[in-house]
């Protein structure tokens, strides 16, 4: 079966089929490399949200009652379909997001890893038993589906983040309603087709396109039981507060200001390579991008020179150019905001070593390109440091030693990811134990955990107590049920009080 894609209007996917678009509310979808509008996406009405959720509720009842083995079989088939369509998905990602094709393929691969983990759900869903917890009494616990899980996902990973959420929710017996970013919506519908081809019953995976109105409707809908969100911190706070107030389980992952600490004993060539890739890959539009290098003063001049050389060598081009390192940012508004923040650093006194403002790619003059930017001698009070730039900008903050570096990282309100570059095991261990960040890399610039661990930050990078995928994802998508059971061979005396040694 060939995957189809609407060229001019991207609509919803409800109850196993594309939905005829009836709303007059649509939003543009652009190719960031050219600036051209390439499609329109429907924005869901309240009535469309109600219909979609009702379909999900009905489908979940039978899906959640299906055996673990039959659910796992669907996951295995989905995994194979996803792998076989990885290149096709990468092309769509690159066209609507702007990232280079190799990076888009990597995004699909990291999502595929979570699908593979979810294929092991018979093992993941095993409960616990306490045999003879008291005389003649056994206690056992199981985990059951929570119901309908809504996923609200960002533009920067239109395939990976939905695949961080949906396979775990679906494997554990829930229905999943995806509200993708309206900026690059098409891959969501492709995922829906692949789920259907894998044999997933209609209504278990739903796609609702929309804006804030659709988000609010999902957050307040009485039949949505849990909400998983990845995006900016202000919206994460809103999602967490609104969903929690409506009685839902919420995991809301927010923004980041990730620091890479470079000590004097680090391999500077290696650190420069990894900092460059981690700061400018995907045009810096990653919640795990290393946007700040906290550098020991004694090696700062040498490292800045290496970073400047590498930044100038980055090939900026449309994502489908084979040897491109970095593509455009997502919108004209993003380009304007990033360039404004670069200008603010210059005005506040930072040293603009490499200036990416006004970058033009020949033949793509209307594209949303910002060149790699390296800013030295940034102070933590500067706007470019305080704000999540979400663009190809690397700040250099100079410090005396590890102690001062830890103080800088821990004082930042975000706590998503961090890394340290050093040849000292003792320094790395000290950093790992004391840093107040959820994900730590030691000579690893972007420490995104593998699928059998969980992804999530601290402080203003995560609202709610549940990271995404891995063991925490299983717990988020399920409710615990504990049964205390006795099969007496003779009558047992009833008691009006708890006994001290367990119910004998």
Legacy VTK file of the C-alpha trace (Angstrom):
# vtk DataFile Version 3.0
C-alpha trace
ASCII
DATASET POLYDATA
POINTS 504 float
0.000 0.000 0.000
1.361 3.399 -0.940
1.351 6.210 1.584
-0.714 9.165 0.443
-0.279 12.782 1.421
-2.635 15.696 0.856
-0.730 18.293 -1.126
-2.872 21.325 -0.435
-4.878 20.655 2.731
-3.882 18.521 5.696
-6.926 17.246 7.576
-7.601 15.159 10.664
-7.518 11.373 11.003
-10.413 10.040 13.090
-11.867 6.557 13.491
-9.398 5.054 11.043
-9.882 7.434 8.117
-9.100 10.942 6.866
-11.812 13.415 7.834
-13.368 15.635 5.140
-12.344 19.182 6.002
-15.343 21.330 6.844
-13.790 24.025 9.014
-13.036 27.432 7.600
-10.135 27.786 10.026
-6.797 26.736 8.537
-3.156 27.676 9.005
-0.323 27.851 6.473
2.448 25.273 6.199
5.709 26.609 4.770
8.834 25.163 3.296
11.391 26.976 5.488
14.114 26.672 2.844
12.125 28.680 0.304
9.650 30.593 2.444
6.851 29.366 0.175
3.492 28.182 1.463
3.172 24.531 0.470
-0.058 23.497 2.207
-2.814 24.492 4.603
-3.667 22.571 7.751
-7.140 22.337 9.253
-7.638 23.694 12.776
-10.032 21.528 14.771
-13.306 22.888 16.103
-14.734 21.936 19.477
-17.188 19.604 17.773
-14.365 17.837 15.933
-12.468 17.379 19.198
-15.593 15.865 20.791
-16.087 13.446 17.910
-12.440 12.385 17.940
-12.364 11.772 21.679
-15.647 9.831 21.539
-14.154 7.570 18.868
-11.038 7.054 21.007
-13.102 6.194 24.103
-15.103 3.573 22.210
-12.017 2.044 20.611
-10.061 1.877 23.872
-12.580 -0.399 25.578
-11.938 -3.309 23.227
-8.252 -2.513 22.616
-7.489 -2.427 26.344
-9.172 -5.813 26.765
-7.081 -7.411 24.028
-4.356 -9.829 25.094
-0.803 -8.587 25.527
0.392 -10.908 22.790
-2.075 -9.564 20.217
-1.206 -5.976 21.115
2.499 -6.767 20.816
1.908 -8.268 17.361
0.517 -4.923 16.155
3.561 -3.140 17.597
5.920 -5.508 15.781
4.152 -4.926 12.455
4.171 -1.165 13.022
7.900 -1.320 13.707
8.542 -2.986 10.340
6.353 -0.518 8.450
7.989 2.429 10.143
11.457 1.176 9.258
10.495 0.599 5.622
9.061 4.127 5.293
11.853 5.927 7.156
13.246 7.635 4.057
9.818 8.813 2.960
9.123 10.259 6.397
12.521 11.971 6.387
11.713 13.749 3.124
8.456 15.124 4.555
10.200 16.201 7.776
12.901 18.002 5.825
10.412 19.754 3.550
8.174 21.066 6.339
10.693 21.510 9.168
13.862 22.331 7.240
16.318 19.956 8.934
18.778 18.078 6.757
17.802 14.626 5.543
20.436 12.791 7.581
19.148 14.439 10.752
15.557 13.647 9.776
16.469 9.978 9.312
18.115 10.033 12.727
14.898 11.408 14.211
12.928 8.492 12.799
15.539 6.061 14.121
15.279 7.424 17.674
11.495 7.104 17.520
11.859 3.568 16.187
13.903 2.702 19.273
10.911 3.473 21.510
8.633 1.359 19.312
11.066 -1.541 19.694
11.046 -1.093 23.457
7.236 -1.055 23.485
7.217 -4.342 21.540
8.324 -5.968 24.797
5.125 -4.994 26.592
4.357 -8.523 27.914
7.520 -8.163 29.998
6.969 -4.454 30.745
3.427 -5.041 32.037
4.275 -7.827 34.476
2.868 -7.227 37.928
4.117 -8.228 41.379
2.997 -10.951 43.774
3.506 -11.405 47.509
2.646 -15.004 48.209
1.410 -15.717 51.768
1.617 -12.044 52.744
-0.415 -13.133 55.747
-1.739 -16.558 56.658
-3.697 -17.819 53.647
-3.604 -14.406 51.979
-1.844 -13.432 48.759
-1.370 -9.860 47.521
-0.701 -9.020 43.893
-0.580 -5.863 41.805
-1.238 -5.225 38.133
-1.148 -2.181 35.900
-4.190 -1.330 33.790
-4.706 1.217 30.993
-5.581 4.721 32.080
-7.972 5.293 29.135
-7.450 8.030 26.537
-4.026 9.696 26.369
-3.599 12.948 24.446
-0.189 13.873 23.063
0.569 17.514 22.249
3.839 17.590 20.342
6.283 20.268 19.092
7.412 21.231 15.608
11.083 20.386 16.072
10.613 16.584 16.109
7.373 15.874 14.218
8.025 12.110 14.132
10.291 11.362 17.081
8.256 12.961 19.863
4.926 11.395 18.769
6.837 8.089 18.748
8.099 8.777 22.258
4.476 8.912 23.388
2.118 6.872 21.218
3.757 3.393 21.204
3.941 3.339 25.006
0.351 4.554 25.404
-0.990 2.150 22.785
1.039 -0.848 23.956
-0.297 -0.439 27.488
-3.897 -0.603 26.220
-4.841 3.032 25.828
-6.206 5.028 22.906
-3.975 7.894 21.779
-5.034 11.289 20.382
-2.191 13.200 18.734
-2.303 16.986 18.387
0.850 17.729 16.372
2.332 21.130 15.646
0.458 22.949 12.935
3.806 24.094 11.499
4.801 20.661 10.148
1.697 18.451 10.375
1.909 15.964 7.507
3.977 13.220 9.130
1.292 12.745 11.796
-1.145 11.542 9.153
1.492 9.237 7.688
1.988 7.681 11.130
-1.787 7.174 11.335
-1.749 5.295 8.019
1.119 3.112 9.188
-0.676 2.247 12.439
-3.720 1.253 10.415
-1.650 -0.888 8.048
-0.156 -2.582 11.112
-3.628 -3.721 12.146
-4.358 -1.205 14.910
-8.148 -0.980 15.345
-9.832 2.181 14.112
-10.018 4.903 16.743
-7.036 3.763 18.812
-4.739 6.299 17.084
-6.280 9.655 16.205
-4.788 12.823 14.706
-6.339 16.187 15.488
-4.684 19.210 13.927
-5.227 22.532 15.593
-4.034 25.507 17.571
-4.533 26.649 21.164
-8.297 26.083 20.874
-7.782 22.377 20.210
-5.212 22.120 23.003
-7.578 23.712 25.520
-10.446 21.488 24.393
-8.324 18.379 24.967
-7.091 19.626 28.340
-10.633 20.267 29.552
-12.354 17.284 27.926
-13.815 14.976 30.583
-13.005 11.824 28.596
-9.293 12.557 28.169
-7.533 10.852 31.075
-3.908 11.880 30.586
-1.978 14.511 28.641
1.631 14.320 27.492
3.193 17.564 26.270
6.554 18.694 24.905
7.150 22.364 24.099
8.108 25.692 25.602
8.089 26.330 29.343
5.259 28.925 29.339
2.968 26.528 27.466
4.115 23.590 29.596
3.051 25.514 32.701
-0.341 26.237 31.107
-0.823 22.615 30.040
0.128 21.294 33.466
-2.069 23.747 35.370
-5.097 23.400 33.094
-4.941 19.634 32.736
-4.309 19.070 36.433
-7.202 21.349 37.353
-9.412 19.170 35.151
-8.318 16.083 37.086
-5.990 14.638 34.461
-2.605 13.043 34.801
-0.147 15.419 33.085
3.480 15.246 32.038
4.599 18.573 30.546
8.153 18.920 29.292
9.243 22.527 28.873
12.197 24.483 27.557
15.894 24.251 28.171
19.168 26.117 28.415
21.655 23.286 28.179
25.244 23.869 29.268
28.369 22.066 28.106
31.144 22.461 30.676
34.683 22.321 29.261
37.445 21.871 31.824
41.106 22.725 31.242
42.079 19.043 30.963
39.588 18.294 28.185
40.571 17.272 24.660
39.775 20.658 23.112
39.660 19.443 19.513
37.147 16.779 20.497
35.138 19.222 22.623
35.047 21.755 19.780
33.762 19.129 17.341
30.977 18.014 19.661
29.983 21.493 20.812
29.687 22.626 17.190
27.473 19.703 16.231
25.367 19.955 19.395
24.843 23.713 19.075
24.210 24.008 15.335
22.719 20.649 14.377
19.065 20.998 13.340
19.718 24.770 13.361
19.754 24.635 17.160
16.048 23.751 17.240
16.423 20.955 19.780
15.403 20.963 23.412
18.694 19.125 24.055
20.916 21.453 22.009
24.015 22.654 23.856
23.480 26.393 23.604
26.000 27.437 26.294
29.645 26.408 26.656
30.912 27.048 30.190
34.662 27.107 29.659
37.644 27.189 32.008
39.301 30.569 31.515
42.783 29.142 30.974
41.724 27.334 27.782
38.906 29.631 26.666
40.858 31.570 24.020
42.102 28.366 22.422
38.653 26.732 22.440
36.925 29.839 21.047
39.393 29.893 18.145
38.639 26.239 17.392
34.893 26.824 17.634
35.060 29.854 15.343
36.903 27.844 12.701
34.295 25.109 12.857
31.318 27.477 12.896
32.526 29.155 9.713
32.922 25.742 8.056
29.319 24.626 8.722
27.497 24.222 5.414
24.104 25.925 5.623
21.744 24.814 2.863
18.258 23.426 2.231
17.739 20.121 3.995
17.694 18.070 0.798
21.209 19.143 -0.211
23.240 15.947 0.333
26.233 17.441 2.160
24.355 20.111 4.128
25.158 20.332 7.833
22.327 22.640 8.830
19.107 23.918 7.296
16.840 26.897 7.987
14.843 27.674 11.108
11.135 26.935 11.098
9.493 30.329 10.406
10.255 33.922 9.445
9.192 34.940 12.969
11.746 32.521 14.469
14.497 33.960 12.264
13.587 37.489 13.335
13.529 36.570 17.021
16.887 34.751 16.909
18.588 37.603 15.086
17.143 40.057 17.612
18.663 38.068 20.478
22.039 38.030 18.730
21.831 41.800 18.414
20.973 42.166 22.084
24.166 40.314 23.054
26.244 42.683 20.955
24.569 45.706 22.535
25.083 44.350 26.059
28.817 43.952 25.563
29.434 40.374 24.428
32.023 39.570 21.767
30.306 38.513 18.547
32.938 36.133 17.148
30.837 34.639 14.323
27.687 36.511 13.296
24.987 34.469 11.563
22.564 37.329 11.006
21.564 38.047 7.445
22.781 34.701 6.175
21.687 34.162 2.571
21.692 30.883 0.682
21.960 31.602 -3.061
18.784 30.628 -4.840
16.879 30.557 -1.545
16.861 34.225 -0.641
13.358 33.974 0.845
14.271 31.048 3.079
14.395 31.343 6.860
18.142 30.921 7.281
20.285 32.011 10.216
23.969 31.186 10.100
25.960 29.590 12.939
26.641 32.217 15.590
29.359 32.170 18.245
29.201 34.710 21.080
32.054 34.990 23.565
32.219 36.623 27.000
28.494 36.235 27.660
27.309 37.118 31.153
24.436 35.238 32.775
22.410 38.450 32.981
22.423 38.950 29.218
19.151 38.412 27.383
20.720 35.911 24.977
21.661 33.775 27.990
18.395 34.135 29.893
16.180 33.252 26.940
15.872 29.902 25.222
17.097 31.016 21.786
16.126 27.814 19.947
18.430 28.682 17.087
22.034 28.167 15.904
23.632 30.269 18.632
26.403 29.153 21.014
27.211 31.337 24.043
30.605 31.172 25.762
30.563 31.788 29.522
34.039 31.870 31.072
34.637 30.482 34.555
37.618 29.839 36.817
37.048 26.180 37.640
34.587 23.308 38.111
33.128 24.885 41.242
32.179 28.061 39.405
30.898 26.066 36.444
28.568 24.104 38.726
27.330 27.353 40.236
26.466 28.702 36.772
24.622 25.569 35.665
22.726 25.116 38.933
21.634 28.751 39.090
19.891 28.478 35.723
16.103 27.976 36.011
16.176 25.201 33.398
17.424 21.704 34.115
16.940 19.621 30.987
20.341 18.369 29.809
24.004 19.106 30.423
27.416 17.713 29.545
30.962 17.885 30.819
34.111 17.517 28.737
37.060 16.351 30.815
39.719 13.657 31.098
39.289 13.490 34.883
37.056 10.762 36.240
36.996 12.482 39.618
35.812 15.782 38.113
33.181 13.996 36.013
31.884 12.141 39.047
31.729 15.342 41.115
29.837 17.085 38.321
27.401 14.222 37.819
26.555 14.025 41.505
26.159 17.742 42.161
24.635 19.143 38.976
20.900 19.920 39.234
19.883 18.671 35.811
17.853 15.647 34.767
20.061 14.258 31.981
23.858 14.341 32.150
26.503 13.528 29.558
30.154 12.817 30.312
32.030 13.573 27.085
28.635 12.981 25.435
27.169 16.281 24.182
23.479 15.361 23.820
22.651 12.781 26.508
19.226 11.657 25.299
18.608 8.363 27.123
17.979 5.132 25.269
14.371 3.951 25.164
14.577 1.665 28.201
15.460 4.643 30.419
13.254 7.743 30.700
13.646 11.237 29.227
12.968 14.247 31.425
14.559 17.291 32.999
14.330 19.127 36.301
13.184 22.577 37.423
11.467 24.608 34.669
12.106 21.870 32.117
9.504 19.442 33.501
6.122 19.996 35.149
4.559 16.996 36.801
6.644 14.184 38.210
6.704 11.872 35.205
9.392 11.866 32.481
8.590 10.455 29.061
8.938 6.873 27.672
10.933 4.130 29.428
9.801 2.879 32.869
8.272 6.257 33.763
6.288 6.223 30.524
4.788 2.842 31.386
3.754 4.105 34.811
2.331 7.325 33.352
0.074 5.453 30.921
-1.249 2.942 33.465
-2.964 2.777 36.837
-1.906 0.377 39.559
-4.427 -2.031 41.018
-3.637 -4.148 44.080
-5.694 -7.204 45.044
-5.609 -8.857 48.464
-7.018 -12.363 48.112
-7.991 -15.253 50.387
-9.612 -18.621 49.633
-10.432 -20.009 53.088
-11.201 -23.683 53.560
-13.201 -22.777 56.655
-14.838 -19.671 58.055
-12.444 -17.017 59.325
-13.418 -14.775 62.207
-14.114 -11.203 61.116
-12.358 -8.363 62.929
-13.344 -4.764 63.626
-9.715 -3.635 63.764
-6.359 -4.158 62.022
-4.254 -6.876 63.559
-0.611 -6.133 64.211
0.742 -9.037 62.170
-1.360 -8.753 59.020
-4.802 -10.284 58.527
-4.377 -13.797 59.994
LINES 1 505
504 0 1 2 3 4 5 6 7 8 9 10 11 12 13 14 15 16 17 18 19 20 21 22 23 24 25 26 27 28 29 30 31 32 33 34 35 36 37 38 39 40 41 42 43 44 45 46 47 48 49 50 51 52 53 54 55 56 57 58 59 60 61 62 63 64 65 66 67 68 69 70 71 72 73 74 75 76 77 78 79 80 81 82 83 84 85 86 87 88 89 90 91 92 93 94 95 96 97 98 99 100 101 102 103 104 105 106 107 108 109 110 111 112 113 114 115 116 117 118 119 120 121 122 123 124 125 126 127 128 129 130 131 132 133 134 135 136 137 138 139 140 141 142 143 144 145 146 147 148 149 150 151 152 153 154 155 156 157 158 159 160 161 162 163 164 165 166 167 168 169 170 171 172 173 174 175 176 177 178 179 180 181 182 183 184 185 186 187 188 189 190 191 192 193 194 195 196 197 198 199 200 201 202 203 204 205 206 207 208 209 210 211 212 213 214 215 216 217 218 219 220 221 222 223 224 225 226 227 228 229 230 231 232 233 234 235 236 237 238 239 240 241 242 243 244 245 246 247 248 249 250 251 252 253 254 255 256 257 258 259 260 261 262 263 264 265 266 267 268 269 270 271 272 273 274 275 276 277 278 279 280 281 282 283 284 285 286 287 288 289 290 291 292 293 294 295 296 297 298 299 300 301 302 303 304 305 306 307 308 309 310 311 312 313 314 315 316 317 318 319 320 321 322 323 324 325 326 327 328 329 330 331 332 333 334 335 336 337 338 339 340 341 342 343 344 345 346 347 348 349 350 351 352 353 354 355 356 357 358 359 360 361 362 363 364 365 366 367 368 369 370 371 372 373 374 375 376 377 378 379 380 381 382 383 384 385 386 387 388 389 390 391 392 393 394 395 396 397 398 399 400 401 402 403 404 405 406 407 408 409 410 411 412 413 414 415 416 417 418 419 420 421 422 423 424 425 426 427 428 429 430 431 432 433 434 435 436 437 438 439 440 441 442 443 444 445 446 447 448 449 450 451 452 453 454 455 456 457 458 459 460 461 462 463 464 465 466 467 468 469 470 471 472 473 474 475 476 477 478 479 480 481 482 483 484 485 486 487 488 489 490 491 492 493 494 495 496 497 498 499 500 501 502 503
